[in-house]
């Protein structure tokens, strides 16, 4: 059995991977993701969870982590971004990760200090230019697990229940049978009494 198969079996038992194995797994995944395009075609049926990045479902549903950018009007501009770098403090790459939808018409300065607040009008323009039916995004806590905006042209999918172990929110995933046949599935956090906390290894002060 390969190391990856062993890790999968551990995960299926809801156990934590040892730190060294987890680090090795992250390195493997990073190498694989660098080979993927910025906009990855995906076909239905498919399940969307929070923290999504660059999937294009059936050519009409764009999944993006944060939101839109005033520097991007076409999907081909996203395809051309060099993402093998630290996230910059401004620009298109930054905006895709940090922008949020808001009750504004065009663009507004984001209180996050990065990205933009973008409104229904620019969302509609972007979707019309690119023949999109829906934008799915994450990045922003939604207490009810998911939230539609802009006449259901955009949806935020939040998949981390009880965020930071203190927000008390429910979470969701969005199941697509087809682009127009989709269902949000809600779930709660595992109670503290049922969570397994991995042992902490303290490095001795004197080695």
Secondary structure as UniProt FT lines:
FT   HELIX           3..12
FT   TURN            13..14
FT   HELIX           19..34
FT   STRAND          40..42
FT   STRAND          46..48
FT   STRAND          55..57
FT   TURN            58..60
FT   STRAND          61..64
FT   TURN            70..71
FT   HELIX           75..79
FT   HELIX           92..98
FT   STRAND          100..101
FT   STRAND          107..109
FT   TURN            111..112
FT   STRAND          116..118
FT   HELIX           120..129
FT   TURN            130..131
FT   STRAND          134..137
FT   TURN            143..144
FT   STRAND          146..149
FT   TURN            150..153
FT   STRAND          154..157
FT   TURN            161..162
FT   HELIX           163..165
FT   STRAND          171..176
FT   STRAND          182..187
FT   HELIX           192..194
//
